[in-house]
Amino acid sequence: MDAYKIQKTDDADGESLARVRWAWACVPIELKSTASKAPFAKANSKHFFTGGQLGRLARGQIADYAAMILNHQHRVFCFMIVITGVEARLLRWDRAGAVVTNAFDLTDSEQVKPMYRFLYRLSKMTAEQRGYDPTVVPASNDEITSMNVARDALPESDYRRKRIAAAMTCGWQIQKIRMREQDVVSVEAWRRAGQDSTSAPPDSSSLSSSVQAGVAPSRLSSTSSDAHAPASSDSRNETGSADSGGRYFLVGKPEHHTDSPIGRGTRGYIAYDMKTGKFVFLRDSWRYETSKSEIKVYEQLHRNRVRHIATPICGGDVMGQDNSPQQTCAQEFDKDKKMPKYIHNRLVVEEIGISLLEFPTGRDLVVVMTHALIVTHLTSEAHEDAWKFAEVMHRDISVANILMLPDANPEAVGVSYKEELGAATQRSRSGTWQFMSASLLKGPGIKTHEVADDLESYMHVLNWLCLRFFKTSHVNLRSYVSDSYDLVTKVGKHRTGGHEKYQAIKDGRAMANLEQKEGTPLKVLVESLATMCHVHYQAVDSSPSSEPGDDRPRRHPIITIGGASPDTYKWSDIYNPRTRQDEPKVKKDDPLVNHRLFIAAFLIACSAPASEFPAKEEDKFAFFKDIHTEHSLKRGIKTAINGTC
């Protein structure tokens, strides 16, 4: 079918321009008239890539094409043709990278034969051989009608209505995704199975005795991706019966997706469950081969009775028609064997969260972030439960990965994690660049990801949102945010950053300088977190002196802070963490050795009335485009996908 459509534009000439219909593109063809504007060098060149700015732009352009196809379609891979003058190259893109052929002359009767063979074989291929996911097919008109009826049945005030309408927007075909029957899970069965083998989390109801009245309890949930725990022998879910038709979900436009053609390629959809007639959330991503399937991490968490995490419906690796997992193959052509292999994975959960960016008030923001740290009735740490009882860390605390859930109580706000959970021993760097700890950014491959790094990420999330939605004293906000959170420096084969973060922490200053009176809860909170991170960096060696790749262990000292409840901590205790008289003496006092002092600071802020928090202002990040993950493709210049040479 034609991959272009005529769409009237507001062009001054009033002309109709052709816009690409990415949902229908099968094999994109890029034409360049001269070698200087091409992504790859000519056949007789000493170099593979074209040098200069134009060459980089051209490579960014074809990467954008691949990303658009992979995001608009349900693909395992896609082919591409690049023609420069009379020379052509064939490309195959998947989430591991692109495989590129040598150039061949289209005017040479012998050299042109690969193109003939490719086009002939392409015409004979099945859809799966062309890269299409066989577990996804277009929904029928009757199925789409059922989805519309379910949407219209929701109350007008339901926050999901607008988002479902956006998912069903014109130009995005409604697709039907099939999950195997054996991928369907039972959370209740998991928890029953773990009840006898796992002791219950300790009762810490005293933790919130003085502040519980200040924060309404709420529904909490979480989802995860890319679980960086050792892979099990079988990544498929063990519950469920033999495949008897599967479970089907209808999806349209994704709510979020990455702008990179490589990496995890996470896409999130509001999906219609054809079995129950309810709307749920479906995440489609690509996990590392060495990582656990996401549903296995959830099983581990639920068996250990970690609370306030998402409720999975089904999940597992996506199988092709040959009953083997869909996986990348570009890494097989990497001579250095450094490219990871990715495996296609899906997860469906009951909860549909609201973006943290939509927090109503400053106090709501703090409450939501507090709930991200603590569990049932604000009595113990949700994040710490995952770490303490299941040996799992989140490893990607970010704005995108904390979601809110409305409750029957209008003052109650819940949270949801939405990205990756990982094993405590993971050394490879992962996460969202803007919110990763300074020590991880400064030392790729050197430092093990630890609890302290996740806690520092909470501080960066809070400061970043304060800069975005509250009044601060920063004059050139765009430059400050770019230097503090986005700056990337290439050192050899590694990317480093976080220098402004590191300096601020070493100086003990908050990165968001709020224009509020001293002693107001939000200002005290950001300054308290900055001080705790400052003390932590003094207690550990956070200035890696070795080259990236050094595997020598650098563990934080194990420091135990006593069991006093947060209501016994005063502001001075938060500003100056120290051991109490009735606690064991320690040589160093590291406030980030566990969650206790961070939780205390958040809980104290939550106990303040809403009137003492600043009013949320208009979004100040109009210049802001997108956050990027450690493993996403970093493009220096965003390239326009329009006219080509």
N, C-alpha and C positions, 0 to 999 in steps of 0.2 A: 504494500500500500504506500501511497505517496507520503514521504516524510516531511513535506512542507505544506503550509496552509497560507492563504492570503488573508492578512489581517490589516484593517485600516489603522493607520497611526496618526499621531498629531503632528507629523512632519509639516514643515512650512509649505512644502510643495504640494501637500495633500495627496501624496502618492501612496499606493498600497505596497507594502513590503512583505517579502516572504519570511515567515518565522518558522524556525525548526520545530517540528513535532517530535520531541525526543522519545515519546512513548512508542513511536512507530519506526524509528530509525533502526535498521538492521546492521549495516556495515557503513559507517561514515567514511567519506573520502575527502581528504584535505589536499588542496592544490596550491602549490607555491610556484611563482614564476621564476624566481631567482634563488640561487643557493644561499645568499646572505640572509634571506628571510625564511629559510627552511629550518626545521628542528634538527635535522641530521646532515652531516657533511656529505659531499659527493663521493662516489665510489673510489676515485683515485686519490682521495685525501688521506693524510697521515692520521687524522683525528676522526673519531666517530661522531662527535657532536659539533654543531656549528657554533663558533665562538661569537662573542658580542651580545649586545642587548637584544637585537632582533632574533637571534637564535634562541635565547632564553624565553623570549615572549612566545615564539612559535612552539616551543616544548610545553610551556604553560597552557597554550591554546589547545593542543591535542589532549593534554591531561584533563582540561576542562570538558572536552567532548566526551572522553571516556567516563568522567564522573557523572555527567548529565545522563548518559545512557544507563549507567549502573544504578543511578538514583531514581530514574523515571520508570525503569523496567525491573522485572525480577529476573536477574541474570546471574549466572555463575561466572561467565566470561563474555568478552565481545571481541570481534575482529575489527581491524581498521586498516585503511590504505592511505599512505602518504605519497603523493607524487610531486616531485620537484623537477620542472622542465621535462626531460624525457626519461628521468630515472624514477623508480618506484620502490617502495618498501612495504612489506606486510607486517602488521603488528597484531599481537594477541594480548589483551589486557585482562588481568584478574586482580584480586585484592592483594596479591603479593607483589605485583609489578607488571611491567610490560616486556614481552619478548619481541625483539625487532630483527627482521631478516637483513641480510646484506642487500645493498642496492643492486637493481638490475635494469638494464637499458631496454626501454619499451620499443625502441626502433631496431633492436637486434633480434633477428628471427630465432636465435637460440636462447638468448637471455630472457626473452619475453615469455617463454613457455611456463615458468612458475606462476605467472599471472593467469594464463589460460587454465592451468590445472586447478588453481585456487578457485576461480570463478565457476568452473564446471562442477567441482566437488561441492562448492557452496550451494549450488542449485539442487544437488541431490541429497544434501544433509537433512536430517530430522531437525526439529526445533531444538532438541536437547544438544545435538552436535553443533548447532550454531551458537550455543551458550545459554539458551533459555532454560529456566528452572522448570522441570516437569511437574513439580508439586503445586504450581500456580497456573490457573486457567482463568479466562474472562468469566465473570459472573453472568448468569442469564437474566433476562428482563424480570422474570418472576422473583428471582433471588434479590435483585436490586429493589423491587417493589416491597419485599418483606423488610428490607433494611430501612426503607423510607417510612414504612408504617411504624416500625419500632422507634424511630427517631421522633415522629410526630406524636407518639404516645407519651413522650416525656413531658413533664410540666414545663410551662413557659419559662419558669425561673431556674430550671436545671442548668447548671454551668456547662454541661456537656453538649447541649443543643447546638450552640454556636460552633463548637469545635467539630462536631459530627458533620455539620453543614459544610465546613471548610474542607473536611476530608472527602466529601462527595462533590467538590467543586467541578465545574465544567472543565474539560481538558484532561482529566485524570480518570482513566477507565477503572471501574470497580472490578477488582480481581478476587478470585476465590482461592484461598490458601488451604492446603490439606496438611493436617498433622496426623501422624499415625495413631491408631487406637492405643498402641503400647506406650505412647508418649504421654497419655493422660495420667495424672497423678492424684493422690489423695493425701492432703496435708494432715488430716486427722490420723491416718494410718501411720504416717511418719512420726508424729508426736507420740502416739501410743507405743510405737516400736522403741522410741528413745526413752520412754518414761522409766523403764526398769533399769536401763543401762547408764542413764545420765542423771546425776543429782540435780535437783532444782537450783536455779540461781539463788544466792543468799538473799534473805530478807533484809532490805536496806531502807525500810520505810522511814527510818529516822532521818534520812538524807534530806527530805524536803519538809520537815516538820514546821519550819518557820515561814516557808514561802509558798506552800501548796495553795493557800487561798488566793495567791496572786496570779496563778496560772491555771486555766481551765484544762482538765484532762481531755484527750482527743483520740480519735482513731489514728493509728500510725501504720505505715506500711513501707516496704522497700522492695526494689528490684535490683538486679545486679547483672554484670556482664564480665566476660573475660576473667573468670576465676583463676587466679594464678596459684593454684594448688597443684600438686602432682597429679597427672592424669591417671584415671582409673583404667583398668584393663578393658572395660566396656563403658563408653561414655553415654550409652543409651539408658533411659530410665528403666528401672527394674520392675516398676509396678505397672498394672494394666494387663489386659488380655492380649491374645494374638490379634494381629491386624484384621479387622472386620469392616473395613470401609473408611475408618478414620474420622477425625473431627474437623469440621470446616469453618473457616472464618472469612468474612468479606472485609476487604480493605480498599481504600482509595488513595488519596494524597497523604504522604507521611507527614506527621507533625514536626518531625525534625530528622535531619540527615547530615552526614558529613559532606564537605565540599571537596573531599579528596577521593581519587579513584583507588587508592591503596590503603591498607590498614584494616581496622575492624569494620569499617563501613556500616556503623550502627544506624538503623532507621527505626523510628517509633511510630506506630499506627494506632489510632482508635479503630477497633475491629468489632464487627458484628458476629457474635457467636450464633451460628445457625441452629445449634442444638437447644440452647436455652432461650434464645431471643433477646439476650442481653448484650450490652456494649462492654467490651473489655479492652485491655491494652496489650498489644503484640509488639515484641521487639525482635528485630531481625538483625543479626550481626555475624561476624566471623571471628572465631576464637583461635588462639594459638594452639597448635597441635599438642604442645606440652602442657596445656592448661586443662583443667577440668571443664566438662560441659556445665553450663550455667545451672541447669536443673539439678545437677549433682551437688553443687554448692548449696542450693536451697534445701535439698534433702538433708545435708549435713547440718545446716543451721536449724531447721525445724526439728530434727532428731535431738539436737542439743537444746531444744526449747528456747532458742533465741527469739525474743518477742519483738513485736512491732516491725515486722518485715512483711513483704508482699505475700499474697496468697496465690501461688501458682495454680494454673488450671492444667497446663500441659507444657512440655518443652523437651528439647533434645537436639541432637545433630540432624541435619536435613539429609535424607537419603535420596540418591539418584535412582533411576530405573534398574540399575544393576545391584541395588540394595547395599551400596557402599556409600560412605559419607561424601557429600560434595566438598571438594577441597581445591586449593590453588595448586598450580603446577609451575608458575613462573620461577619459583625458587630453585627448581631443578636445573635451570640454566645459569645459575649464579656460581661462577668458578670459585669464589671465596667462601661459599657456603654460609653466608651471613644472613641471607634473607630467610625470614621465618615462613613456615607453612601455616596456612589458615584453614579452618574447617567451618563450614556454614552451620549456624546454630539459631534456633528460635526459642522464644519463651513467651507464654501467654499468662497474664496475671489478671486477677479480678479488678484491682484498683486502677482508676484513671486519675492521675494527679494533676495539680495545677502548678504552673511554673512559679518558682520562688520570686521571680521578677514581679509578680503580680501581688506581692504582699500589701495588705491594705494600709497598715500603720507601722511606725517604727517599732512599737512594742510587739506587734504581730511578728515582725521579722525576727526579733530576739527570741520570742516564744518558739517559733518554728525551728530555729537553729538549736534551741535548748532541747526540744523534743528529738532532734536528730542525735543528741548525745545520751539521752536517758530513756528509760522504759516505763513499764506499767506504773501509772499514777505518779510519774516523775520520781521513782524511788531508786532506780539504778540505771546504768548506762546501756543504751541499746547498742551503740557502736562497741562499747567495751564488752557487752555480752558476746557479740560475734567474735571478738578477739580472745576473751577469757575462756569461753566454754566450747568454742568450735575452732579456735586457732585460725581465725579468718580476719583479715583486715580489708577495709574498703579500697584503699589505694587510689581512689579518684574522687575525693571530696571536692565538689565544685558546685557552682550556681545551677548548672543544668541537672545535677544529680540529687538535688534536694527538692522534693515536690510537696505541695500542700494538699491535704484532703479536708474538705469542709465536713463539719459534724452537725448533728441536730442542734447542738448548742452553738449559737451564732458567734460566740467568743472563742470557740475551740478551733484550733487549726492543727492539722496533722502534718506529718512529713513522710517522704518516701525517698529512699535511695534508688538510683536508677542506673548506675554504671557498674564498675567492676569491683568484685570482692576478691581478695587474694590471700595466699598463704603468707605467714609471717616472715619466711625466709627468702622471699623473692628479692633478687638483687637487681634485675633489669628494671630500668626506670620506666614508669608508666604514670599516666594521669593527664589532667588538663593543665596546660603550660602555665596559664595565669595564676593558678592556685596551688601549684606544687611548692614544696618547701624550698627555701633558698639553698640548703645544703645538697638536696637532690639535684637541683638545677646546676649548681656549681661543680658537682662531681659525678658526671654520668659514669655508671659502671663501677663506682668505688663504694658508694654507701648503700647499705641494706635498708630497704623501706621499713620503717618502724612506726610504732604508735605515735611517737612524737611528730613524725612527718604529717600524719593525718590530722593531728591536733593543730599544727601550724597552718594546715590548709583551711581549717575552720576560720582561723583569724584572717587569712587572706580573702576568703569569701565575704566575711562581714565587712572588712575595710573596702573591698571593691564595690560592694553594694552601697556603702555609705557615700563613697565618691560619686556614685552614679545617681543617687536619689535624694541626697541630703546636702545642705549647704556647707561647704568647706572653704578654707582660706586659700586653696591652691589657685594661683592666677591662671597659668596656662594648663588647664586640666588635661587637654588632649595630649600634650607633650609629656606631662607627668605620668599619666596612665600608661602611655606607650613605653616610656623608659622603665617604669616600675614593674609592669606586668607582661609586656609583649616582646621586649627586646630579646633577640636571639643572636648569639655570637658563634661562629663556626671555628672550632679549634680542631684542626686535623679532620678526622672523620666524625667528630662528635659535635653536638650542639650544646652550648652552655648558656646560662642566663642567671637571673635572680640576683644580680649584683646590687641593685638598688634595694631589694628586699633584705639582702644580707647586711648592708650598711645600716638600714633603718633598725634592724633587730640588734645589731651590735651597739647602736647608739641608744637602744631602749625607747624608741619613739614610735608612735602609731603612724601607719602609712596614710590614714585618713585624718586630717586635722579638722575636726568638726568645729564649726563656729557656734559653740554653745558655752554656757557658763560652766565653770569648773564644778564638778560634783554631780552633774546631771548623769542619769544612768547609762545612756549610750556612750557618752564621752568617757566615763569611768571604765566602762567595759572594754572599749578598744584600747585604752591605755593600759588596763590591767593585763590583757592578753599580750600586748607588746612587751610588758615587763616580764611576764612569765617566759616568753620566748627568749628574751634577752638573758635571763638567768640560766635557761637551758643551754644556750649557746656558750655561756661561760663555763658550764659544767662539762661540756663535751668538746671534742676536737671536731668542729664543723667547718674547718678550712682545709679541704683535702689537698695534700701536697704531692700525692702520687699521680702518675699519669692515668687517664681513663683506662679501665680494664684491669686495674690492679685488684686482685681478689683477696688481699689481706683483710681479715675481719676488723671492723670498726664498730663495736657494739657500744651502746650507751651503758653507763654504769647502772646497775640495778639498785635503786634507792626506794625504800619503803617509807611512805608517808602514813602516819597513824590513822585510826578509824574515827576521828572526830567528825561529827556531822557538820554540814556547811553552815548551819545557823550559828555555830560557834566561831566561824571565821569572820573577822571584821575586814573592812576595806584594806587596812594595813597588812593583813595577812595575805590578801590577794596581791597587793603591790610588792610585798616583801616576803615571799614564801620562805618558811623556816620550820624547823622541827619544834614541836611543843615539848614542854617540860616532861610530860608523861610518855613521850615517844622514844624509841631507841635512837641513840646518837648516830649520825652519819657524817662522813667526811665531806660529802657534797650534797647540796639540796637541789635536786632537779625537779621542777614542778611539772615537767612533761613526761615523767616516768610512767604516769597513768592519767586517767581522765579526771581525777577527783578535783583538783583546783580549777581546771577549766570549767567543769560543771558548776562548781561553787560560784565562779564569777558570773556565769550566765544566769544561774538561779537568782542571785542577788539582784541583777538587772531586771529580771522578770517580776520581782516583788514590788517594783516601783510602779506607780499609777501611769496610765497611758498619757496623761497630760504632761508628764515630764519628759516625754520623748519628742524629738523634732518631727515636724510635719513632713510627709513624703512630698517631694517636689517632682516636676516634670523630668523625664529622662534626659540626663545631661550627656549621654553617650551617643548623640546623633551620628558622630563620626565612626561609631563602633560597628564593625561588620560581623565578626564571628569569633568565637573562641576556638582554639585548636588544641588537639590532644598531642601528646608526645609522639605518637606514631602516625600522625596525619602528615600528608605531603605539605611541606612548607614552601609556599610560593612567595617570592619577594614582591611581585607585582601582580595584582589581580588583572587578568586579561579579559577583554571583552570578547564575547562569542557572537560575532556578527560577520561583517564583510571580511573576506580573505583575498589574498593577492593571487 
